Amino acid sequence: MNKYPYLILLILSMGVTCGFNWGFGSTDACTKAKVLTSTLAGLSEKNRTIQEDRILKICPDGAAGHFVLGLRHERQGEIEKAIDEYRAAVESDETLAEAHGNLGLLLLNKGARDEAAVELTKGLMGKVDPRYHQGLAQLLREGKMYGLARYHFSEALKAFPQDVSIHAGLADVYYNLNRLGEAEREYKKVLAADPTQESARLGLAEVYKKGKRFDEAMAELHKVASAKPRDKGIHKLLAEVYRAKGELAKAGREYLLAGIDQPSSLDEYIRKGDEYLLSREYGRAIENYQDAIIKRPDWTKALEKLGDAHMAAGNDDDAIAVYQKVISLDGGNSGIHYSMGVLFERKGALDKAMAEYQESLRHDPDNGDTHRRLADIYTLRGKNQQAIEEYKKLIALRPDNPLLHFKLARIYEKNRDFTEAIDTYRAVIKLDSENVEAHKELAILYSRRGMASEAIDQYRDVLRLKRDDVEARNALAALFVKQRKYDDLFSLMKEGVDFFPKEPSSHYKLGVMYDFRKEYDSAIAEYESAIALKSDYAKALNALGKTYMKTGQLDKAREALEAAKKSDPDLTEPRELLTSFNDETVSDSPKHLKKKKHHKLSHPNHRLSHPKKRSKAGKSVKAKKRKRP
């Protein structure tokens, strides 16, 4: 059963526990028949048959009729036909809860667990039926949703207090919730009702084993073994209990009966543990290392390997406890202190982690991994100078590693030591000329320090390695504008259109460059390309309108500016330019327009100034205002 139906089940089950009332549909004959279905369960067989016949008579093809047919097929053992009728019932009326619930139970028995979960939940949302609770509890237990499973088992138990399967299910749920006392009580109820229940006896043995009540666990297992002396699984369980008690000879005999070979010497335990560790069978590795330690408790080699196995298995607390025992016996070594540091770092105990890393370096000053982890913690805590020292030591050990130089450069930059940062980024690029991030960081530093030419070179390298890097492309464009390298900027904008032909802004920017170069036809073509890709591109519409004005195409200019104004009401320039169309000077011929004075562009992003509004007398409004008293 995959996890997604269980997620749906969880949400629906929450609805079940909160209660739900189904409404009725239209007040027709089938509605009346639906009401009659709710009375069937409490009738005698004779009266039930009469009632069912009545339902089929008044609603033969509706939800109630299909539901009754489903009941009859189910009673006759015709499960597939019953399922089909229940499906037809819920398709006709989604609110017929008992049809959902009965369908869910049949699907559960068929093994269709995902669909059964949904149908049982829908059934419970409209009808409190302990059978539905029991079925749903079984599914929730299989899905390891033990808290909800406990609730539904408990609800089912109210109606069926003698049902051993419900007690067995509850016992398993309590075991997995680590409520061992309640699990023991439920297993004992099962065995009191039926002493032959082998699964309950094995479950009780697991409860005893988990609670370290080994003698009681063995007593239960021996009862099962006496009935099934050749069952290898029982002998394996016995072996595990004997091993947990430290009785390795008896454990060995049981392992042989289970068909499992056991090591004959301490070194063999270690060898087998290593094999299991290598194949990632961590549980088996742990068992073998523990067996060696039982025979020789102070064997630090086995203890260290046991710690490694626990660490690999994710048993961090167990690993720490074992490593601490090794350290208490012989002081440990660089590797153990390093592993302890990693474990404390995982737990967020950074002070303890640093102490272990420093101890690791005391044993082995050239442990590069320890230097790296210590440097990372220093960086995280803002102790930049200490981090720098660690990375310098690392680089002394591994001078050809560009990543170490890169991390050191970042810390220099964070520490505002820009000269060292630049030199270190250069070292990164010398070792790895295709390191895009190093080129980009170096470009940013050059740009901040006013070294525009060097920054441009680095951004060019970034685009050589990553042509679609928009951030680098924009930064390079800004540098070209600042340095008035308009030919380079024009080439960059053309290249941008080649790389991003579907990006409206690429065409708009190239249009601005053509406009600046007074290549108006090409500018218009690019603006129109931008607008074709984004019809409400206000900046492109505004620029197109201005270019049409320059070329005397006033009707087109008005149309473009109106569109720009509509697309972005907050853009002021289209409104100002449109206002000028009401002025006499603007309504003159294109030749007259060309005589109007325009400011020269200092760079391609400079906006055109619009003509001053003039009065009918031909004088500027501004001049008029100056003459007022």
MOTAGI-V919660 format. One record per residue. N is the residue number from 1. RES is the residue in three letters. SS is DSSP state (H for helix, E for strand, - for the rest). Layout:
# MOTAGI-V919660
((N & RES & SS) (N & RES & SS))
This chain:
# MOTAGI-V919660
((1 & MET & -) (2 & ASN & -) (3 & LYS & H) (4 & TYR & H) (5 & PRO & H) (6 & TYR & H) (7 & LEU & H) (8 & ILE & H) (9 & LEU & H) (10 & LEU & H) (11 & ILE & H) (12 & LEU & H) (13 & SER & H) (14 & MET & H) (15 & GLY & H) (16 & VAL & H) (17 & THR & H) (18 & CYS & H) (19 & GLY & -) (20 & PHE & -) (21 & ASN & -) (22 & TRP & -) (23 & GLY & -) (24 & PHE & -) (25 & GLY & -) (26 & SER & -) (27 & THR & -) (28 & ASP & -) (29 & ALA & H) (30 & CYS & H) (31 & THR & H) (32 & LYS & H) (33 & ALA & H) (34 & LYS & H) (35 & VAL & H) (36 & LEU & H) (37 & THR & H) (38 & SER & -) (39 & THR & -) (40 & LEU & H) (41 & ALA & H) (42 & GLY & H) (43 & LEU & -) (44 & SER & -) (45 & GLU & H) (46 & LYS & H) (47 & ASN & H) (48 & ARG & H) (49 & THR & H) (50 & ILE & H) (51 & GLN & H) (52 & GLU & H) (53 & ASP & H) (54 & ARG & H) (55 & ILE & H) (56 & LEU & H) (57 & LYS & H) (58 & ILE & H) (59 & CYS & -) (60 & PRO & -) (61 & ASP & -) (62 & GLY & -) (63 & ALA & H) (64 & ALA & H) (65 & GLY & H) (66 & HIS & H) (67 & PHE & H) (68 & VAL & H) (69 & LEU & H) (70 & GLY & H) (71 & LEU & H) (72 & ARG & H) (73 & HIS & H) (74 & GLU & H) (75 & ARG & H) (76 & GLN & -) (77 & GLY & -) (78 & GLU & -) (79 & ILE & H) (80 & GLU & H) (81 & LYS & H) (82 & ALA & H) (83 & ILE & H) (84 & ASP & H) (85 & GLU & H) (86 & TYR & H) (87 & ARG & H) (88 & ALA & H) (89 & ALA & H) (90 & VAL & H) (91 & GLU & H) (92 & SER & H) (93 & ASP & -) (94 & GLU & -) (95 & THR & -) (96 & LEU & -) (97 & ALA & H) (98 & GLU & H) (99 & ALA & H) (100 & HIS & H) (101 & GLY & H) (102 & ASN & H) (103 & LEU & H) (104 & GLY & H) (105 & LEU & H) (106 & LEU & H) (107 & LEU & H) (108 & LEU & H) (109 & ASN & H) (110 & LYS & H) (111 & GLY & -) (112 & ALA & -) (113 & ARG & H) (114 & ASP & H) (115 & GLU & H) (116 & ALA & H) (117 & ALA & H) (118 & VAL & H) (119 & GLU & H) (120 & LEU & H) (121 & THR & H) (122 & LYS & H) (123 & GLY & H) (124 & LEU & H) (125 & MET & H) (126 & GLY & H) (127 & LYS & -) (128 & VAL & -) (129 & ASP & -) (130 & PRO & H) (131 & ARG & H) (132 & TYR & H) (133 & HIS & H) (134 & GLN & H) (135 & GLY & H) (136 & LEU & H) (137 & ALA & H) (138 & GLN & H) (139 & LEU & H) (140 & LEU & H) (141 & ARG & H) (142 & GLU & H) (143 & GLY & -) (144 & LYS & -) (145 & MET & -) (146 & TYR & H) (147 & GLY & H) (148 & LEU & H) (149 & ALA & H) (150 & ARG & H) (151 & TYR & H) (152 & HIS & H) (153 & PHE & H) (154 & SER & H) (155 & GLU & H) (156 & ALA & H) (157 & LEU & H) (158 & LYS & H) (159 & ALA & H) (160 & PHE & -) (161 & PRO & -) (162 & GLN & -) (163 & ASP & -) (164 & VAL & H) (165 & SER & H) (166 & ILE & H) (167 & HIS & H) (168 & ALA & H) (169 & GLY & H) (170 & LEU & H) (171 & ALA & H) (172 & ASP & H) (173 & VAL & H) (174 & TYR & H) (175 & TYR & H) (176 & ASN & H) (177 & LEU & -) (178 & ASN & -) (179 & ARG & -) (180 & LEU & H) (181 & GLY & H) (182 & GLU & H) (183 & ALA & H) (184 & GLU & H) (185 & ARG & H) (186 & GLU & H) (187 & TYR & H) (188 & LYS & H) (189 & LYS & H) (190 & VAL & H) (191 & LEU & H) (192 & ALA & H) (193 & ALA & H) (194 & ASP & -) (195 & PRO & -) (196 & THR & -) (197 & GLN & -) (198 & GLU & H) (199 & SER & H) (200 & ALA & H) (201 & ARG & H) (202 & LEU & H) (203 & GLY & H) (204 & LEU & H) (205 & ALA & H) (206 & GLU & H) (207 & VAL & H) (208 & TYR & H) (209 & LYS & H) (210 & LYS & H) (211 & GLY & -) (212 & LYS & -) (213 & ARG & -) (214 & PHE & H) (215 & ASP & H) (216 & GLU & H) (217 & ALA & H) (218 & MET & H) (219 & ALA & H) (220 & GLU & H) (221 & LEU & H) (222 & HIS & H) (223 & LYS & H) (224 & VAL & H) (225 & ALA & H) (226 & SER & H) (227 & ALA & H) (228 & LYS & -) (229 & PRO & -) (230 & ARG & -) (231 & ASP & -) (232 & LYS & H) (233 & GLY & H) (234 & ILE & H) (235 & HIS & H) (236 & LYS & H) (237 & LEU & H) (238 & LEU & H) (239 & ALA & H) (240 & GLU & H) (241 & VAL & H) (242 & TYR & H) (243 & ARG & H) (244 & ALA & H) (245 & LYS & H) (246 & GLY & -) (247 & GLU & -) (248 & LEU & H) (249 & ALA & H) (250 & LYS & H) (251 & ALA & H) (252 & GLY & H) (253 & ARG & H) (254 & GLU & H) (255 & TYR & H) (256 & LEU & H) (257 & LEU & H) (258 & ALA & -) (259 & GLY & -) (260 & ILE & -) (261 & ASP & -) (262 & GLN & -) (263 & PRO & -) (264 & SER & -) (265 & SER & -) (266 & LEU & H) (267 & ASP & H) (268 & GLU & H) (269 & TYR & H) (270 & ILE & H) (271 & ARG & H) (272 & LYS & H) (273 & GLY & H) (274 & ASP & H) (275 & GLU & H) (276 & TYR & H) (277 & LEU & H) (278 & LEU & H) (279 & SER & -) (280 & ARG & -) (281 & GLU & -) (282 & TYR & H) (283 & GLY & H) (284 & ARG & H) (285 & ALA & H) (286 & ILE & H) (287 & GLU & H) (288 & ASN & H) (289 & TYR & H) (290 & GLN & H) (291 & ASP & H) (292 & ALA & H) (293 & ILE & H) (294 & ILE & H) (295 & LYS & H) (296 & ARG & -) (297 & PRO & -) (298 & ASP & -) (299 & TRP & -) (300 & THR & H) (301 & LYS & H) (302 & ALA & H) (303 & LEU & H) (304 & GLU & H) (305 & LYS & H) (306 & LEU & H) (307 & GLY & H) (308 & ASP & H) (309 & ALA & H) (310 & HIS & H) (311 & MET & H) (312 & ALA & H) (313 & ALA & H) (314 & GLY & -) (315 & ASN & -) (316 & ASP & H) (317 & ASP & H) (318 & ASP & H) (319 & ALA & H) (320 & ILE & H) (321 & ALA & H) (322 & VAL & H) (323 & TYR & H) (324 & GLN & H) (325 & LYS & H) (326 & VAL & H) (327 & ILE & H) (328 & SER & H) (329 & LEU & H) (330 & ASP & H) (331 & GLY & -) (332 & GLY & -) (333 & ASN & -) (334 & SER & H) (335 & GLY & H) (336 & ILE & H) (337 & HIS & H) (338 & TYR & H) (339 & SER & H) (340 & MET & H) (341 & GLY & H) (342 & VAL & H) (343 & LEU & H) (344 & PHE & H) (345 & GLU & H) (346 & ARG & H) (347 & LYS & -) (348 & GLY & -) (349 & ALA & -) (350 & LEU & H) (351 & ASP & H) (352 & LYS & H) (353 & ALA & H) (354 & MET & H) (355 & ALA & H) (356 & GLU & H) (357 & TYR & H) (358 & GLN & H) (359 & GLU & H) (360 & SER & H) (361 & LEU & H) (362 & ARG & H) (363 & HIS & H) (364 & ASP & -) (365 & PRO & -) (366 & ASP & -) (367 & ASN & -) (368 & GLY & H) (369 & ASP & H) (370 & THR & H) (371 & HIS & H) (372 & ARG & H) (373 & ARG & H) (374 & LEU & H) (375 & ALA & H) (376 & ASP & H) (377 & ILE & H) (378 & TYR & H) (379 & THR & H) (380 & LEU & H) (381 & ARG & -) (382 & GLY & -) (383 & LYS & -) (384 & ASN & H) (385 & GLN & H) (386 & GLN & H) (387 & ALA & H) (388 & ILE & H) (389 & GLU & H) (390 & GLU & H) (391 & TYR & H) (392 & LYS & H) (393 & LYS & H) (394 & LEU & H) (395 & ILE & H) (396 & ALA & H) (397 & LEU & H) (398 & ARG & -) (399 & PRO & -) (400 & ASP & -) (401 & ASN & -) (402 & PRO & H) (403 & LEU & H) (404 & LEU & H) (405 & HIS & H) (406 & PHE & H) (407 & LYS & H) (408 & LEU & H) (409 & ALA & H) (410 & ARG & H) (411 & ILE & H) (412 & TYR & H) (413 & GLU & H) (414 & LYS & H) (415 & ASN & -) (416 & ARG & -) (417 & ASP & -) (418 & PHE & H) (419 & THR & H) (420 & GLU & H) (421 & ALA & H) (422 & ILE & H) (423 & ASP & H) (424 & THR & H) (425 & TYR & H) (426 & ARG & H) (427 & ALA & H) (428 & VAL & H) (429 & ILE & H) (430 & LYS & H) (431 & LEU & H) (432 & ASP & -) (433 & SER & -) (434 & GLU & -) (435 & ASN & -) (436 & VAL & H) (437 & GLU & H) (438 & ALA & H) (439 & HIS & H) (440 & LYS & H) (441 & GLU & H) (442 & LEU & H) (443 & ALA & H) (444 & ILE & H) (445 & LEU & H) (446 & TYR & H) (447 & SER & H) (448 & ARG & H) (449 & ARG & -) (450 & GLY & -) (451 & MET & -) (452 & ALA & H) (453 & SER & H) (454 & GLU & H) (455 & ALA & H) (456 & ILE & H) (457 & ASP & H) (458 & GLN & H) (459 & TYR & H) (460 & ARG & H) (461 & ASP & H) (462 & VAL & H) (463 & LEU & H) (464 & ARG & H) (465 & LEU & H) (466 & LYS & -) (467 & ARG & -) (468 & ASP & -) (469 & ASP & -) (470 & VAL & H) (471 & GLU & H) (472 & ALA & H) (473 & ARG & H) (474 & ASN & H) (475 & ALA & H) (476 & LEU & H) (477 & ALA & H) (478 & ALA & H) (479 & LEU & H) (480 & PHE & H) (481 & VAL & H) (482 & LYS & H) (483 & GLN & -) (484 & ARG & -) (485 & LYS & -) (486 & TYR & H) (487 & ASP & H) (488 & ASP & H) (489 & LEU & H) (490 & PHE & H) (491 & SER & H) (492 & LEU & H) (493 & MET & H) (494 & LYS & H) (495 & GLU & H) (496 & GLY & H) (497 & VAL & H) (498 & ASP & H) (499 & PHE & H) (500 & PHE & -) (501 & PRO & -) (502 & LYS & -) (503 & GLU & -) (504 & PRO & H) (505 & SER & H) (506 & SER & H) (507 & HIS & H) (508 & TYR & H) (509 & LYS & H) (510 & LEU & H) (511 & GLY & H) (512 & VAL & H) (513 & MET & H) (514 & TYR & H) (515 & ASP & H) (516 & PHE & H) (517 & ARG & -) (518 & LYS & -) (519 & GLU & -) (520 & TYR & H) (521 & ASP & H) (522 & SER & H) (523 & ALA & H) (524 & ILE & H) (525 & ALA & H) (526 & GLU & H) (527 & TYR & H) (528 & GLU & H) (529 & SER & H) (530 & ALA & H) (531 & ILE & H) (532 & ALA & H) (533 & LEU & H) (534 & LYS & -) (535 & SER & -) (536 & ASP & -) (537 & TYR & -) (538 & ALA & H) (539 & LYS & H) (540 & ALA & H) (541 & LEU & H) (542 & ASN & H) (543 & ALA & H) (544 & LEU & H) (545 & GLY & H) (546 & LYS & H) (547 & THR & H) (548 & TYR & H) (549 & MET & H) (550 & LYS & H) (551 & THR & -) (552 & GLY & -) (553 & GLN & -) (554 & LEU & H) (555 & ASP & H) (556 & LYS & H) (557 & ALA & H) (558 & ARG & H) (559 & GLU & H) (560 & ALA & H) (561 & LEU & H) (562 & GLU & H) (563 & ALA & H) (564 & ALA & H) (565 & LYS & H) (566 & LYS & H) (567 & SER & H) (568 & ASP & -) (569 & PRO & -) (570 & ASP & -) (571 & LEU & -) (572 & THR & H) (573 & GLU & H) (574 & PRO & H) (575 & ARG & H) (576 & GLU & H) (577 & LEU & H) (578 & LEU & H) (579 & THR & H) (580 & SER & H) (581 & PHE & -) (582 & ASN & -) (583 & ASP & -) (584 & GLU & H) (585 & THR & H) (586 & VAL & H) (587 & SER & H) (588 & ASP & -) (589 & SER & -) (590 & PRO & H) (591 & LYS & H) (592 & HIS & H) (593 & LEU & H) (594 & LYS & H) (595 & LYS & H) (596 & LYS & -) (597 & LYS & -) (598 & HIS & -) (599 & HIS & -) (600 & LYS & -) (601 & LEU & -) (602 & SER & -) (603 & HIS & -) (604 & PRO & -) (605 & ASN & -) (606 & HIS & -) (607 & ARG & -) (608 & LEU & -) (609 & SER & -) (610 & HIS & -) (611 & PRO & -) (612 & LYS & -) (613 & LYS & -) (614 & ARG & E) (615 & SER & -) (616 & LYS & -) (617 & ALA & -) (618 & GLY & -) (619 & LYS & -) (620 & SER & E) (621 & VAL & H) (622 & LYS & H) (623 & ALA & H) (624 & LYS & H) (625 & LYS & H) (626 & ARG & H) (627 & LYS & H) (628 & ARG & -) (629 & PRO & -))
